[in-house]
Amino acid sequence: MRVPAPLRVPRRSATLAAAILFALPGTAQALAAEPDEETEAVDDEAAPSGDEELPVPEGSEPEEDGDGKKAKKAKKTKAKRGKKAKDDDAGEAKDLPPVAVPPDRLTGKAAIAYEKKKPWIKRWAPERNMLDLGLSIGGLFVSKTHGLFDASRGPRPSLRAGGFDVSFRAAFMPLSFLGFVVEGGPSANHSSSARADATLGVFRVMVLGQLPYRITPTLALGGGLIGVRSSAPNLRQNDGAFHWGWGLKAYINQWIAVRVDGRHIVTKGAAPDTRAHYGELLFGVDVTLRMRRIVKSRRIDRDEDGWLDKDDRCPTEPGDDVGCPEDKDTDKDGWPDRTDRCPKQWGDGARGCPIPDTDDDGILDNVDECADQAEVRNGFQDTDGCPDEAPEEVKKLTGVIKGINFDSGTASIRKSSNKALNEVAETLKAHASVRLEITGHTDDQGKPELNLALSAQRANAVKIYLVTKGVDGARITVKGAGSEQPIADNKTKAGRAQNRRIEFRVLE
């Protein structure tokens, strides 16, 4: 059979046809969408790799000039770059922390991982609602014209130019770049003219501004006191002072920062209407408490559904009613979370909550006739939930029941036993909630296995008798103990007679 030659379309005609098709409304969009639809339908195993070229039927190769080849190559390169960018985006998204917690509230390993994704200069940068507690050491440099003395008690004593300084600080930053700081501490000094040791003290409250980066320049401005204490009478004085200074702080991690600070202190001098200038240089360590990460904010809405987390029953899933999706049922009890008063506890009670057991006696309040008093388990009305005492006739149904006898070696009940068994039947019929266990026992005469079978048969014979007298057989269980539980000496005739017995036990 001869295969017809492929139809050849002149280039000019093909160009004209293509122009007409793309001129029609929507045609270009439809044709542009077809390759994607066909790609989705292709089986993975049959699809060629990115480096392979699809075979082209003979005679249908497009005639391309140099520009056409360049365009095809550029398109292929663009597709590869797009795929790589998509893969990179997917990898970054995969490494991001869970969205269930806002980034600024992450702690521990999650916080470390999140911070490491930032540029180094922004890691552990200051944030709003931070509390810094710190300790610094350094030096306090005293003015040569200091006015720290009581002129009424003598001339101005000398002070050493500098002394070792310890400073404590606390800073609260309601904004990442602005806050308040309280500082103060003692500095050791000595007066050679007064021949006495002296302790200078500094206290100040300042407004603190800073650039919120990991390496944080700071500027502080405020006021406070500077004073001196000594054994010398005239070296005791407190003066108001103006404080300002610069600083540089570096955050090691979420909790620890190191810092260096310089302070300029201006206060009154030795002579009236003069000023004395002091300097302070401090090196310290701060513990930073990021309150937004520690204290649960009342304004957080993680799922951005308009319900704040404190009121949202489903804080990580957007929803309309009470913040939950309409069909969300966390505890699978049939009550949607939006109407379930106990959304995390399975319950068959009111509004999806478990039925309570107030007195903890195992009987739920909805059927407990005495919800605030625990049931007494004595085999008598143990399901009503009320503490009660069994009547005397029920108490007699526990232990060995005398007067029940059998023919020797058989399970045949003697007529002399009828009176005792009839009394048992009447008691059971009068108290329908009582359940009974009947156990048969024998002496040790004969083979153990035969005694075991005989004891079970005798217990069952007693049950049958009671059933014939109108007692529900479902209320009675039987078992045989054979000769394994003697209550008397089997070596005597009287002892063996005691061991051949029937015992009752009221079940709870």
Contacts in CASP RR format, 6 or more apart in sequence:
PFRMAT RR
TARGET T0000
AUTHOR 0000-0000-0000
METHOD contacts of the structure
MODEL  1
MRVPAPLRVPRRSATLAAAILFALPGTAQALAAEPDEETEAVDDEAAPSG
DEELPVPEGSEPEEDGDGKKAKKAKKTKAKRGKKAKDDDAGEAKDLPPVA
VPPDRLTGKAAIAYEKKKPWIKRWAPERNMLDLGLSIGGLFVSKTHGLFD
ASRGPRPSLRAGGFDVSFRAAFMPLSFLGFVVEGGPSANHSSSARADATL
GVFRVMVLGQLPYRITPTLALGGGLIGVRSSAPNLRQNDGAFHWGWGLKA
YINQWIAVRVDGRHIVTKGAAPDTRAHYGELLFGVDVTLRMRRIVKSRRI
DRDEDGWLDKDDRCPTEPGDDVGCPEDKDTDKDGWPDRTDRCPKQWGDGA
RGCPIPDTDDDGILDNVDECADQAEVRNGFQDTDGCPDEAPEEVKKLTGV
IKGINFDSGTASIRKSSNKALNEVAETLKAHASVRLEITGHTDDQGKPEL
NLALSAQRANAVKIYLVTKGVDGARITVKGAGSEQPIADNKTKAGRAQNR
RIEFRVLE
6 57 0 8 1.000
6 58 0 8 1.000
6 59 0 8 1.000
6 60 0 8 1.000
8 59 0 8 1.000
9 17 0 8 1.000
11 63 0 8 1.000
21 27 0 8 1.000
21 31 0 8 1.000
22 28 0 8 1.000
22 31 0 8 1.000
39 47 0 8 1.000
48 54 0 8 1.000
50 80 0 8 1.000
64 72 0 8 1.000
95 113 0 8 1.000
95 117 0 8 1.000
96 117 0 8 1.000
97 103 0 8 1.000
97 106 0 8 1.000
97 110 0 8 1.000
97 113 0 8 1.000
97 114 0 8 1.000
98 110 0 8 1.000
99 302 0 8 1.000
99 316 0 8 1.000
100 302 0 8 1.000
100 316 0 8 1.000
101 110 0 8 1.000
101 302 0 8 1.000
102 300 0 8 1.000
102 302 0 8 1.000
103 114 0 8 1.000
104 127 0 8 1.000
104 292 0 8 1.000
104 293 0 8 1.000
105 292 0 8 1.000
105 293 0 8 1.000
105 297 0 8 1.000
105 300 0 8 1.000
106 114 0 8 1.000
106 293 0 8 1.000
107 254 0 8 1.000
107 293 0 8 1.000
107 294 0 8 1.000
108 254 0 8 1.000
111 254 0 8 1.000
111 293 0 8 1.000
112 253 0 8 1.000
112 254 0 8 1.000
115 123 0 8 1.000
115 124 0 8 1.000
115 254 0 8 1.000
116 123 0 8 1.000
120 214 0 8 1.000
121 213 0 8 1.000
121 214 0 8 1.000
121 215 0 8 1.000
122 213 0 8 1.000
122 214 0 8 1.000
123 214 0 8 1.000
123 251 0 8 1.000
124 214 0 8 1.000
124 251 0 8 1.000
124 252 0 8 1.000
124 253 0 8 1.000
124 254 0 8 1.000
125 176 0 8 1.000
125 212 0 8 1.000
125 213 0 8 1.000
125 214 0 8 1.000
125 216 0 8 1.000
125 251 0 8 1.000
126 173 0 8 1.000
126 176 0 8 1.000
126 177 0 8 1.000
126 210 0 8 1.000
126 212 0 8 1.000
126 213 0 8 1.000
126 216 0 8 1.000
126 251 0 8 1.000
127 173 0 8 1.000
127 176 0 8 1.000
127 212 0 8 1.000
127 290 0 8 1.000
127 292 0 8 1.000
128 173 0 8 1.000
128 174 0 8 1.000
128 175 0 8 1.000
128 176 0 8 1.000
128 292 0 8 1.000
129 173 0 8 1.000
129 174 0 8 1.000
129 290 0 8 1.000
129 291 0 8 1.000
129 292 0 8 1.000
130 171 0 8 1.000
130 172 0 8 1.000
130 173 0 8 1.000
130 176 0 8 1.000
130 288 0 8 1.000
130 289 0 8 1.000
130 290 0 8 1.000
130 291 0 8 1.000
131 170 0 8 1.000
131 171 0 8 1.000
131 172 0 8 1.000
131 173 0 8 1.000
131 288 0 8 1.000
131 289 0 8 1.000
131 291 0 8 1.000
132 169 0 8 1.000
132 170 0 8 1.000
132 171 0 8 1.000
132 172 0 8 1.000
132 173 0 8 1.000
132 181 0 8 1.000
132 257 0 8 1.000
132 286 0 8 1.000
132 287 0 8 1.000
132 288 0 8 1.000
132 289 0 8 1.000
133 169 0 8 1.000
133 170 0 8 1.000
133 286 0 8 1.000
133 287 0 8 1.000
133 289 0 8 1.000
134 168 0 8 1.000
134 169 0 8 1.000
134 170 0 8 1.000
134 284 0 8 1.000
134 285 0 8 1.000
134 286 0 8 1.000
134 287 0 8 1.000
135 166 0 8 1.000
135 167 0 8 1.000
135 168 0 8 1.000
135 169 0 8 1.000
135 284 0 8 1.000
135 285 0 8 1.000
136 165 0 8 1.000
136 166 0 8 1.000
136 167 0 8 1.000
136 168 0 8 1.000
136 169 0 8 1.000
136 259 0 8 1.000
136 261 0 8 1.000
136 282 0 8 1.000
136 283 0 8 1.000
136 284 0 8 1.000
136 285 0 8 1.000
137 164 0 8 1.000
137 165 0 8 1.000
137 166 0 8 1.000
137 167 0 8 1.000
137 282 0 8 1.000
137 283 0 8 1.000
137 284 0 8 1.000
138 164 0 8 1.000
138 165 0 8 1.000
138 166 0 8 1.000
138 167 0 8 1.000
138 280 0 8 1.000
138 281 0 8 1.000
138 282 0 8 1.000
138 283 0 8 1.000
139 162 0 8 1.000
139 163 0 8 1.000
139 164 0 8 1.000
139 165 0 8 1.000
139 187 0 8 1.000
139 280 0 8 1.000
139 281 0 8 1.000
139 282 0 8 1.000
140 162 0 8 1.000
140 163 0 8 1.000
140 165 0 8 1.000
140 187 0 8 1.000
140 189 0 8 1.000
140 200 0 8 1.000
140 202 0 8 1.000
140 278 0 8 1.000
140 279 0 8 1.000
140 280 0 8 1.000
141 161 0 8 1.000
141 162 0 8 1.000
141 163 0 8 1.000
141 278 0 8 1.000
141 279 0 8 1.000
141 280 0 8 1.000
141 281 0 8 1.000
142 159 0 8 1.000
142 160 0 8 1.000
142 161 0 8 1.000
142 162 0 8 1.000
142 163 0 8 1.000
142 189 0 8 1.000
142 200 0 8 1.000
142 278 0 8 1.000
143 269 0 8 1.000
143 276 0 8 1.000
143 277 0 8 1.000
143 278 0 8 1.000
144 161 0 8 1.000
145 269 0 8 1.000
145 270 0 8 1.000
145 271 0 8 1.000
145 274 0 8 1.000
145 276 0 8 1.000
146 156 0 8 1.000
146 159 0 8 1.000
146 269 0 8 1.000
146 270 0 8 1.000
146 276 0 8 1.000
146 278 0 8 1.000
147 156 0 8 1.000
147 237 0 8 1.000
147 239 0 8 1.000
147 267 0 8 1.000
147 268 0 8 1.000
147 269 0 8 1.000
147 270 0 8 1.000
147 276 0 8 1.000
148 159 0 8 1.000
148 200 0 8 1.000
148 226 0 8 1.000
148 227 0 8 1.000
148 228 0 8 1.000
148 235 0 8 1.000
148 237 0 8 1.000
148 239 0 8 1.000
149 155 0 8 1.000
149 156 0 8 1.000
149 157 0 8 1.000
149 228 0 8 1.000
149 234 0 8 1.000
149 235 0 8 1.000
149 237 0 8 1.000
149 270 0 8 1.000
150 233 0 8 1.000
150 234 0 8 1.000
150 235 0 8 1.000
150 236 0 8 1.000
150 237 0 8 1.000
151 234 0 8 1.000
153 233 0 8 1.000
153 234 0 8 1.000
154 233 0 8 1.000
154 234 0 8 1.000
155 234 0 8 1.000
156 234 0 8 1.000
156 270 0 8 1.000
157 191 0 8 1.000
157 193 0 8 1.000
157 194 0 8 1.000
157 232 0 8 1.000
157 234 0 8 1.000
157 235 0 8 1.000
158 191 0 8 1.000
158 192 0 8 1.000
158 193 0 8 1.000
158 194 0 8 1.000
159 189 0 8 1.000
159 190 0 8 1.000
159 191 0 8 1.000
159 198 0 8 1.000
159 200 0 8 1.000
159 228 0 8 1.000
160 189 0 8 1.000
160 190 0 8 1.000
160 191 0 8 1.000
160 192 0 8 1.000
162 187 0 8 1.000
162 189 0 8 1.000
163 187 0 8 1.000
163 188 0 8 1.000
163 189 0 8 1.000
164 187 0 8 1.000
164 188 0 8 1.000
165 185 0 8 1.000
165 186 0 8 1.000
165 187 0 8 1.000
165 202 0 8 1.000
165 280 0 8 1.000
165 282 0 8 1.000
166 185 0 8 1.000
166 186 0 8 1.000
166 187 0 8 1.000
167 183 0 8 1.000
167 184 0 8 1.000
167 185 0 8 1.000
167 202 0 8 1.000
167 280 0 8 1.000
167 282 0 8 1.000
168 183 0 8 1.000
168 184 0 8 1.000
168 185 0 8 1.000
169 181 0 8 1.000
169 182 0 8 1.000
169 183 0 8 1.000
169 184 0 8 1.000
169 286 0 8 1.000
170 181 0 8 1.000
170 182 0 8 1.000
171 179 0 8 1.000
171 180 0 8 1.000
171 181 0 8 1.000
171 182 0 8 1.000
171 208 0 8 1.000
171 286 0 8 1.000
172 179 0 8 1.000
172 180 0 8 1.000
173 179 0 8 1.000
173 208 0 8 1.000
173 210 0 8 1.000
176 212 0 8 1.000
177 209 0 8 1.000
177 210 0 8 1.000
177 211 0 8 1.000
177 212 0 8 1.000
178 207 0 8 1.000
178 208 0 8 1.000
178 209 0 8 1.000
178 210 0 8 1.000
179 207 0 8 1.000
179 208 0 8 1.000
179 209 0 8 1.000
180 205 0 8 1.000
180 206 0 8 1.000
180 207 0 8 1.000
180 208 0 8 1.000
181 205 0 8 1.000
181 206 0 8 1.000
181 207 0 8 1.000
181 208 0 8 1.000
181 220 0 8 1.000
182 204 0 8 1.000
182 205 0 8 1.000
183 202 0 8 1.000
183 203 0 8 1.000
183 204 0 8 1.000
183 206 0 8 1.000
184 201 0 8 1.000
184 202 0 8 1.000
184 203 0 8 1.000
184 204 0 8 1.000
185 201 0 8 1.000
185 202 0 8 1.000
185 203 0 8 1.000
186 199 0 8 1.000
186 200 0 8 1.000
186 201 0 8 1.000
187 199 0 8 1.000
187 200 0 8 1.000
187 201 0 8 1.000
187 202 0 8 1.000
188 197 0 8 1.000
188 199 0 8 1.000
189 197 0 8 1.000
189 198 0 8 1.000
189 199 0 8 1.000
189 200 0 8 1.000
189 228 0 8 1.000
190 196 0 8 1.000
190 197 0 8 1.000
190 198 0 8 1.000
191 197 0 8 1.000
191 198 0 8 1.000
191 230 0 8 1.000
191 232 0 8 1.000
191 235 0 8 1.000
194 230 0 8 1.000
194 232 0 8 1.000
194 234 0 8 1.000
194 235 0 8 1.000
195 232 0 8 1.000
196 230 0 8 1.000
196 231 0 8 1.000
196 232 0 8 1.000
196 235 0 8 1.000
197 230 0 8 1.000
197 231 0 8 1.000
198 228 0 8 1.000
198 229 0 8 1.000
198 230 0 8 1.000
198 232 0 8 1.000
198 235 0 8 1.000
199 228 0 8 1.000
199 229 0 8 1.000
199 230 0 8 1.000
200 226 0 8 1.000
200 227 0 8 1.000
200 228 0 8 1.000
201 225 0 8 1.000
201 226 0 8 1.000
201 227 0 8 1.000
201 228 0 8 1.000
201 229 0 8 1.000
202 225 0 8 1.000
202 226 0 8 1.000
202 227 0 8 1.000
202 241 0 8 1.000
202 265 0 8 1.000
202 280 0 8 1.000
203 224 0 8 1.000
203 225 0 8 1.000
203 226 0 8 1.000
204 222 0 8 1.000
204 223 0 8 1.000
204 224 0 8 1.000
204 225 0 8 1.000
204 241 0 8 1.000
204 243 0 8 1.000
204 263 0 8 1.000
205 222 0 8 1.000
205 223 0 8 1.000
205 224 0 8 1.000
206 220 0 8 1.000
206 221 0 8 1.000
206 222 0 8 1.000
206 223 0 8 1.000
206 243 0 8 1.000
206 244 0 8 1.000
207 220 0 8 1.000
207 221 0 8 1.000
207 222 0 8 1.000
208 218 0 8 1.000
208 219 0 8 1.000
208 220 0 8 1.000
209 218 0 8 1.000
209 219 0 8 1.000
209 220 0 8 1.000
210 216 0 8 1.000
210 217 0 8 1.000
210 218 0 8 1.000
210 219 0 8 1.000
210 249 0 8 1.000
211 217 0 8 1.000
214 250 0 8 1.000
214 251 0 8 1.000
215 248 0 8 1.000
215 249 0 8 1.000
215 250 0 8 1.000
216 248 0 8 1.000
216 249 0 8 1.000
216 250 0 8 1.000
216 251 0 8 1.000
217 246 0 8 1.000
217 247 0 8 1.000
217 248 0 8 1.000
218 246 0 8 1.000
218 247 0 8 1.000
218 248 0 8 1.000
218 249 0 8 1.000
218 261 0 8 1.000
219 244 0 8 1.000
219 245 0 8 1.000
219 246 0 8 1.000
219 247 0 8 1.000
220 243 0 8 1.000
220 244 0 8 1.000
220 245 0 8 1.000
220 246 0 8 1.000
220 247 0 8 1.000
220 261 0 8 1.000
220 263 0 8 1.000
221 243 0 8 1.000
221 244 0 8 1.000
221 245 0 8 1.000
222 242 0 8 1.000
222 243 0 8 1.000
222 244 0 8 1.000
223 240 0 8 1.000
223 241 0 8 1.000
223 242 0 8 1.000
223 243 0 8 1.000
224 240 0 8 1.000
224 241 0 8 1.000
224 242 0 8 1.000
224 243 0 8 1.000
225 238 0 8 1.000
225 239 0 8 1.000
225 240 0 8 1.000
225 241 0 8 1.000
226 238 0 8 1.000
226 239 0 8 1.000
226 240 0 8 1.000
226 241 0 8 1.000
226 265 0 8 1.000
226 267 0 8 1.000
226 278 0 8 1.000
227 237 0 8 1.000
227 238 0 8 1.000
227 239 0 8 1.000
228 235 0 8 1.000
228 236 0 8 1.000
228 237 0 8 1.000
229 235 0 8 1.000
229 236 0 8 1.000
230 236 0 8 1.000
239 267 0 8 1.000
239 268 0 8 1.000
240 267 0 8 1.000
240 268 0 8 1.000
241 265 0 8 1.000
241 266 0 8 1.000
241 267 0 8 1.000
241 278 0 8 1.000
242 265 0 8 1.000
242 266 0 8 1.000
242 267 0 8 1.000
243 263 0 8 1.000
243 264 0 8 1.000
243 265 0 8 1.000
243 266 0 8 1.000
244 263 0 8 1.000
244 264 0 8 1.000
245 261 0 8 1.000
245 262 0 8 1.000
245 263 0 8 1.000
245 264 0 8 1.000
246 261 0 8 1.000
246 262 0 8 1.000
247 259 0 8 1.000
247 260 0 8 1.000
247 261 0 8 1.000
247 262 0 8 1.000
248 259 0 8 1.000
248 260 0 8 1.000
248 261 0 8 1.000
249 257 0 8 1.000
249 258 0 8 1.000
249 259 0 8 1.000
249 286 0 8 1.000
250 257 0 8 1.000
250 258 0 8 1.000
250 259 0 8 1.000
251 257 0 8 1.000
251 288 0 8 1.000
252 258 0 8 1.000
254 288 0 8 1.000
254 290 0 8 1.000
254 293 0 8 1.000
255 287 0 8 1.000
255 288 0 8 1.000
255 289 0 8 1.000
256 285 0 8 1.000
256 286 0 8 1.000
256 287 0 8 1.000
256 288 0 8 1.000
257 285 0 8 1.000
257 286 0 8 1.000
257 288 0 8 1.000
258 283 0 8 1.000
258 284 0 8 1.000
258 285 0 8 1.000
258 286 0 8 1.000
259 282 0 8 1.000
259 283 0 8 1.000
259 284 0 8 1.000
259 285 0 8 1.000
259 286 0 8 1.000
260 281 0 8 1.000
260 282 0 8 1.000
260 283 0 8 1.000
260 284 0 8 1.000
261 280 0 8 1.000
261 281 0 8 1.000
261 282 0 8 1.000
261 284 0 8 1.000
262 279 0 8 1.000
262 280 0 8 1.000
262 281 0 8 1.000
262 282 0 8 1.000
263 279 0 8 1.000
263 280 0 8 1.000
263 281 0 8 1.000
263 282 0 8 1.000
264 277 0 8 1.000
264 278 0 8 1.000
264 279 0 8 1.000
264 280 0 8 1.000
265 277 0 8 1.000
265 278 0 8 1.000
265 279 0 8 1.000
265 280 0 8 1.000
266 275 0 8 1.000
266 276 0 8 1.000
266 277 0 8 1.000
266 278 0 8 1.000
267 275 0 8 1.000
267 276 0 8 1.000
267 278 0 8 1.000
268 274 0 8 1.000
268 275 0 8 1.000
268 276 0 8 1.000
269 275 0 8 1.000
269 276 0 8 1.000
270 276 0 8 1.000
296 309 0 8 1.000
296 310 0 8 1.000
297 309 0 8 1.000
298 308 0 8 1.000
298 310 0 8 1.000
299 308 0 8 1.000
300 308 0 8 1.000
300 309 0 8 1.000
301 307 0 8 1.000
301 308 0 8 1.000
301 309 0 8 1.000
301 312 0 8 1.000
302 309 0 8 1.000
302 315 0 8 1.000
302 316 0 8 1.000
303 312 0 8 1.000
303 314 0 8 1.000
303 315 0 8 1.000
303 316 0 8 1.000
303 317 0 8 1.000
303 318 0 8 1.000
303 319 0 8 1.000
303 323 0 8 1.000
304 318 0 8 1.000
305 312 0 8 1.000
305 318 0 8 1.000
305 319 0 8 1.000
305 320 0 8 1.000
305 323 0 8 1.000
306 323 0 8 1.000
307 315 0 8 1.000
307 319 0 8 1.000
307 322 0 8 1.000
307 323 0 8 1.000
309 315 0 8 1.000
311 322 0 8 1.000
311 323 0 8 1.000
312 322 0 8 1.000
312 323 0 8 1.000
312 324 0 8 1.000
313 322 0 8 1.000
313 323 0 8 1.000
313 324 0 8 1.000
313 337 0 8 1.000
313 338 0 8 1.000
313 340 0 8 1.000
313 343 0 8 1.000
314 322 0 8 1.000
314 323 0 8 1.000
314 324 0 8 1.000
314 325 0 8 1.000
314 328 0 8 1.000
314 330 0 8 1.000
314 337 0 8 1.000
317 323 0 8 1.000
317 324 0 8 1.000
317 325 0 8 1.000
317 328 0 8 1.000
318 325 0 8 1.000
319 325 0 8 1.000
319 326 0 8 1.000
320 326 0 8 1.000
320 338 0 8 1.000
321 338 0 8 1.000
321 339 0 8 1.000
322 337 0 8 1.000
322 338 0 8 1.000
322 339 0 8 1.000
323 338 0 8 1.000
324 336 0 8 1.000
324 337 0 8 1.000
324 338 0 8 1.000
324 343 0 8 1.000
325 337 0 8 1.000
326 336 0 8 1.000
326 338 0 8 1.000
327 336 0 8 1.000
328 336 0 8 1.000
328 337 0 8 1.000
328 338 0 8 1.000
329 335 0 8 1.000
329 336 0 8 1.000
329 337 0 8 1.000
329 340 0 8 1.000
330 337 0 8 1.000
330 340 0 8 1.000
330 343 0 8 1.000
330 344 0 8 1.000
331 340 0 8 1.000
331 342 0 8 1.000
331 343 0 8 1.000
331 344 0 8 1.000
331 345 0 8 1.000
331 346 0 8 1.000
331 347 0 8 1.000
331 352 0 8 1.000
332 346 0 8 1.000
333 340 0 8 1.000
333 346 0 8 1.000
333 347 0 8 1.000
333 348 0 8 1.000
333 352 0 8 1.000
334 352 0 8 1.000
335 343 0 8 1.000
335 347 0 8 1.000
335 351 0 8 1.000
335 352 0 8 1.000
337 343 0 8 1.000
339 351 0 8 1.000
340 351 0 8 1.000
340 352 0 8 1.000
340 353 0 8 1.000
341 350 0 8 1.000
341 351 0 8 1.000
341 352 0 8 1.000
341 353 0 8 1.000
342 351 0 8 1.000
342 352 0 8 1.000
342 353 0 8 1.000
342 354 0 8 1.000
345 353 0 8 1.000
345 354 0 8 1.000
346 354 0 8 1.000
347 353 0 8 1.000
347 354 0 8 1.000
347 355 0 8 1.000
348 354 0 8 1.000
348 355 0 8 1.000
349 355 0 8 1.000
349 366 0 8 1.000
355 364 0 8 1.000
355 365 0 8 1.000
355 366 0 8 1.000
356 364 0 8 1.000
356 365 0 8 1.000
357 363 0 8 1.000
357 364 0 8 1.000
357 365 0 8 1.000
357 368 0 8 1.000
358 365 0 8 1.000
358 368 0 8 1.000
358 371 0 8 1.000
358 372 0 8 1.000
359 368 0 8 1.000
359 370 0 8 1.000
359 371 0 8 1.000
359 372 0 8 1.000
359 373 0 8 1.000
359 374 0 8 1.000
359 375 0 8 1.000
359 385 0 8 1.000
360 374 0 8 1.000
361 368 0 8 1.000
361 374 0 8 1.000
361 375 0 8 1.000
361 385 0 8 1.000
362 375 0 8 1.000
363 375 0 8 1.000
363 383 0 8 1.000
363 384 0 8 1.000
363 385 0 8 1.000
365 371 0 8 1.000
367 383 0 8 1.000
368 375 0 8 1.000
368 384 0 8 1.000
368 385 0 8 1.000
369 384 0 8 1.000
369 385 0 8 1.000
369 386 0 8 1.000
370 384 0 8 1.000
370 385 0 8 1.000
370 386 0 8 1.000
370 387 0 8 1.000
373 385 0 8 1.000
373 386 0 8 1.000
373 387 0 8 1.000
374 385 0 8 1.000
374 387 0 8 1.000
375 382 0 8 1.000
375 383 0 8 1.000
375 384 0 8 1.000
375 385 0 8 1.000
375 386 0 8 1.000
375 387 0 8 1.000
376 382 0 8 1.000
376 387 0 8 1.000
376 388 0 8 1.000
376 389 0 8 1.000
377 508 0 8 1.000
378 388 0 8 1.000
378 389 0 8 1.000
378 390 0 8 1.000
378 506 0 8 1.000
378 508 0 8 1.000
379 390 0 8 1.000
379 394 0 8 1.000
379 433 0 8 1.000
379 434 0 8 1.000
379 435 0 8 1.000
379 506 0 8 1.000
379 507 0 8 1.000
379 508 0 8 1.000
380 388 0 8 1.000
380 389 0 8 1.000
380 390 0 8 1.000
380 391 0 8 1.000
380 394 0 8 1.000
380 431 0 8 1.000
380 433 0 8 1.000
380 434 0 8 1.000
380 506 0 8 1.000
381 388 0 8 1.000
381 433 0 8 1.000
382 433 0 8 1.000
382 508 0 8 1.000
383 433 0 8 1.000
390 506 0 8 1.000
391 431 0 8 1.000
393 427 0 8 1.000
393 430 0 8 1.000
393 431 0 8 1.000
394 427 0 8 1.000
394 431 0 8 1.000
394 434 0 8 1.000
394 506 0 8 1.000
396 427 0 8 1.000
397 424 0 8 1.000
397 427 0 8 1.000
397 428 0 8 1.000
397 434 0 8 1.000
397 436 0 8 1.000
397 504 0 8 1.000
397 506 0 8 1.000
398 504 0 8 1.000
398 505 0 8 1.000
398 506 0 8 1.000
399 503 0 8 1.000
399 504 0 8 1.000
399 505 0 8 1.000
400 487 0 8 1.000
400 501 0 8 1.000
400 502 0 8 1.000
400 503 0 8 1.000
401 420 0 8 1.000
401 424 0 8 1.000
401 502 0 8 1.000
401 503 0 8 1.000
401 504 0 8 1.000
402 420 0 8 1.000
403 416 0 8 1.000
403 417 0 8 1.000
403 419 0 8 1.000
403 420 0 8 1.000
404 413 0 8 1.000
404 417 0 8 1.000
404 420 0 8 1.000
404 421 0 8 1.000
404 462 0 8 1.000
404 501 0 8 1.000
404 502 0 8 1.000
405 413 0 8 1.000
405 414 0 8 1.000
405 416 0 8 1.000
405 417 0 8 1.000
406 412 0 8 1.000
406 413 0 8 1.000
406 414 0 8 1.000
406 417 0 8 1.000
406 458 0 8 1.000
406 461 0 8 1.000
406 500 0 8 1.000
407 414 0 8 1.000
409 454 0 8 1.000
410 454 0 8 1.000
411 454 0 8 1.000
411 457 0 8 1.000
411 458 0 8 1.000
411 460 0 8 1.000
411 461 0 8 1.000
412 461 0 8 1.000
413 421 0 8 1.000
413 461 0 8 1.000
413 462 0 8 1.000
413 465 0 8 1.000
421 462 0 8 1.000
421 465 0 8 1.000
421 466 0 8 1.000
421 469 0 8 1.000
422 469 0 8 1.000
424 466 0 8 1.000
424 504 0 8 1.000
425 465 0 8 1.000
425 466 0 8 1.000
425 469 0 8 1.000
425 470 0 8 1.000
425 471 0 8 1.000
427 434 0 8 1.000
428 434 0 8 1.000
428 436 0 8 1.000
428 466 0 8 1.000
428 471 0 8 1.000
428 475 0 8 1.000
429 469 0 8 1.000
429 470 0 8 1.000
429 471 0 8 1.000
432 472 0 8 1.000
434 475 0 8 1.000
434 506 0 8 1.000
435 475 0 8 1.000
435 476 0 8 1.000
435 477 0 8 1.000
435 506 0 8 1.000
435 507 0 8 1.000
436 475 0 8 1.000
436 476 0 8 1.000
436 477 0 8 1.000
436 504 0 8 1.000
436 505 0 8 1.000
436 506 0 8 1.000
436 507 0 8 1.000
437 476 0 8 1.000
437 477 0 8 1.000
437 478 0 8 1.000
437 479 0 8 1.000
437 504 0 8 1.000
437 505 0 8 1.000
437 506 0 8 1.000
437 507 0 8 1.000
438 459 0 8 1.000
438 462 0 8 1.000
438 463 0 8 1.000
438 476 0 8 1.000
438 477 0 8 1.000
438 478 0 8 1.000
438 479 0 8 1.000
438 502 0 8 1.000
438 503 0 8 1.000
438 504 0 8 1.000
439 455 0 8 1.000
439 459 0 8 1.000
439 478 0 8 1.000
439 479 0 8 1.000
439 480 0 8 1.000
439 481 0 8 1.000
439 502 0 8 1.000
439 503 0 8 1.000
439 504 0 8 1.000
439 505 0 8 1.000
440 455 0 8 1.000
440 456 0 8 1.000
440 458 0 8 1.000
440 459 0 8 1.000
440 478 0 8 1.000
440 479 0 8 1.000
440 480 0 8 1.000
440 481 0 8 1.000
440 482 0 8 1.000
440 501 0 8 1.000
440 502 0 8 1.000
440 503 0 8 1.000
441 455 0 8 1.000
441 480 0 8 1.000
441 481 0 8 1.000
441 482 0 8 1.000
441 483 0 8 1.000
441 485 0 8 1.000
441 486 0 8 1.000
441 487 0 8 1.000
441 499 0 8 1.000
441 500 0 8 1.000
441 501 0 8 1.000
441 502 0 8 1.000
441 503 0 8 1.000
442 451 0 8 1.000
442 454 0 8 1.000
442 455 0 8 1.000
442 482 0 8 1.000
442 483 0 8 1.000
442 499 0 8 1.000
442 500 0 8 1.000
443 451 0 8 1.000
443 483 0 8 1.000
443 486 0 8 1.000
443 490 0 8 1.000
443 495 0 8 1.000
443 496 0 8 1.000
443 497 0 8 1.000
443 499 0 8 1.000
443 500 0 8 1.000
444 451 0 8 1.000
444 483 0 8 1.000
444 486 0 8 1.000
444 490 0 8 1.000
444 496 0 8 1.000
444 499 0 8 1.000
445 451 0 8 1.000
445 490 0 8 1.000
445 496 0 8 1.000
448 482 0 8 1.000
448 483 0 8 1.000
451 482 0 8 1.000
451 483 0 8 1.000
452 480 0 8 1.000
452 481 0 8 1.000
452 482 0 8 1.000
452 483 0 8 1.000
452 484 0 8 1.000
454 482 0 8 1.000
455 480 0 8 1.000
455 481 0 8 1.000
455 482 0 8 1.000
455 483 0 8 1.000
456 478 0 8 1.000
456 479 0 8 1.000
456 480 0 8 1.000
458 502 0 8 1.000
459 478 0 8 1.000
459 479 0 8 1.000
459 480 0 8 1.000
459 502 0 8 1.000
460 478 0 8 1.000
462 478 0 8 1.000
462 502 0 8 1.000
463 473 0 8 1.000
463 476 0 8 1.000
463 478 0 8 1.000
466 473 0 8 1.000
466 476 0 8 1.000
467 473 0 8 1.000
467 476 0 8 1.000
477 507 0 8 1.000
483 490 0 8 1.000
483 499 0 8 1.000
486 499 0 8 1.000
487 498 0 8 1.000
487 499 0 8 1.000
487 501 0 8 1.000
488 494 0 8 1.000
488 495 0 8 1.000
488 496 0 8 1.000
488 498 0 8 1.000
488 499 0 8 1.000
489 495 0 8 1.000
490 496 0 8 1.000
490 499 0 8 1.000
END
